[in-house]
Amino acid sequence: MEDSLASAADGFLSLHAALIFVINTASHFSPLLTHNDESQWQ
């Protein structure tokens, strides 16, 4: 029981870390994608 709970917690933490990484990457690149075609080319 404790081993499966620990592995589930590890899986949740790794998933949470991956989700934070994806959100940080998307928030880092989204200003480039949204503001690139308007402000850069005028």
Backbone hydrogen bonds, N-H to C=O, Kabsch-Sander energy under -0.5 kcal/mol:
donor,donor_aa,acceptor,acceptor_aa,energy
5,L,1,M,-1.9
6,A,2,E,-2.3
7,S,3,D,-2.3
8,A,4,S,-2.0
9,A,5,L,-2.1
10,D,6,A,-2.2
11,G,7,S,-2.3
12,F,8,A,-2.2
13,L,9,A,-2.3
14,S,10,D,-2.3
15,L,11,G,-2.1
16,H,12,F,-2.4
17,A,13,L,-2.3
18,A,14,S,-2.1
19,L,15,L,-2.2
20,I,16,H,-2.2
21,F,17,A,-2.1
22,V,18,A,-2.2
23,I,19,L,-2.3
24,N,20,I,-2.6
25,T,21,F,-2.3
26,A,22,V,-2.6
27,S,23,I,-2.5
28,H,24,N,-1.5
29,F,25,T,-2.0
30,S,26,A,-1.9
33,L,29,F,-1.8
34,T,30,S,-2.5
35,H,31,P,-2.3
36,N,32,L,-0.7
39,S,35,H,-1.3
40,Q,35,H,-0.7
40,Q,36,N,-0.8
42,Q,39,S,-0.6
